């Protein structure tokens, strides 16, 4: 089952019912990073997913809690999560997509 933590939980939702994945940026054994479109707003988002097997259940609960706290943070310097879902595939933290040079590449160029 999937529970939304940063939006009012009207029921359970799957990741696919909220987001349409456009393409995968990174796929590793400990998780993936994908660009998707929010089916609710039509905006691009970045989804960071981690499988259940990577973390203990206590760590997953902490991650979901912290994502819900960060979602309420108002800052121009931090991209805060806009959604956090948990399903059979793992935990998915969703951020607004910000177009630009990735931080890793920016740091390499300096």
C-alpha positions in Angstrom: 0.0 0.0 0.0 1.1 3.6 -0.5 0.5 6.4 1.9 1.0 10.1 1.1 2.7 12.0 3.9 2.9 15.6 2.6 -0.5 15.9 1.2 -3.9 15.1 2.9 -4.3 11.3 2.8 -7.7 10.8 1.3 -6.8 7.1 0.6 -4.0 5.1 -0.7 -2.3 5.9 -4.0 0.4 4.2 -6.1 3.3 6.2 -7.5 2.0 5.5 -11.0 -1.4 7.0 -10.2 0.2 10.4 -9.3 3.2 10.6 -11.6 4.1 9.7 -15.2 7.8 8.9 -15.5 9.5 10.5 -18.5 12.9 9.0 -18.1 15.5 7.6 -15.6 18.5 9.8 -14.7 20.2 7.2 -12.5 19.5 3.6 -11.7 21.6 1.9 -9.0 21.2 -1.1 -6.6 20.3 1.3 -3.7 17.8 3.3 -5.7 16.9 5.4 -8.7 16.4 9.0 -9.7 13.7 9.8 -12.3 12.1 12.8 -14.0 8.3 12.6 -14.1 5.2 14.7 -14.7 2.7 15.2 -11.8 -0.7 14.1 -13.1 -2.3 16.5 -10.7 -0.4 19.7 -11.6 1.2 18.9 -14.9 4.6 20.1 -13.5 7.9 18.2 -13.9 9.2 16.6 -10.7 12.2 14.6 -9.6 11.5 11.3 -7.9 14.2 9.7 -5.7 13.3 6.1 -4.9 14.9 3.7 -2.5 13.9 0.0 -2.2 12.7 -1.4 1.1 15.7 -3.8 1.2 18.2 -0.9 1.4 17.0 0.5 4.8 15.6 -0.9 8.0 12.0 -0.1 8.7 13.0 2.3 11.4 15.1 4.2 9.0 12.3 4.3 6.4 9.9 5.7 9.0 12.5 8.4 9.9 13.0 9.2 6.2 9.2 9.6 5.6 8.9 11.8 8.8 11.8 14.0 7.8 10.4 14.4 4.3 7.1 15.5 5.7 8.8 18.1 7.9 11.0 19.4 5.1 8.0 19.8 2.9 6.8 22.6 5.2 10.1 24.4 5.0 9.9 27.7 3.1 13.3 28.6 1.7 14.7 30.0 -1.6 17.9 28.1 -1.0 16.6 24.5 -0.5 14.5 22.4 -2.8 12.0 20.9 -0.4 10.0 17.7 -1.1 6.5 18.1 -2.4 5.4 14.5 -1.8 6.6 11.3 -0.1 5.1 7.9 -0.9 5.8 4.4 0.4 4.7 1.3 -1.5 5.8 -2.3 -2.1 8.7 -1.0 -4.2 10.1 1.2 -1.4 10.0 4.9 -0.4 9.7 7.6 -3.1 10.5 11.3 -2.2 9.3 13.8 -4.8 10.9 17.2 -5.4 9.9 20.0 -7.8 12.1 19.8 -10.9 14.5 22.7 -11.2 16.1 23.1 -14.6 19.8 23.9 -14.6 23.2 22.4 -14.2 23.3 19.6 -11.6 25.3 20.4 -8.5 27.9 17.7 -9.2 28.7 19.1 -12.6 28.7 22.7 -11.2 31.2 21.8 -8.5 33.5 20.0 -11.1 33.6 23.1 -13.3 34.8 25.4 -10.5 
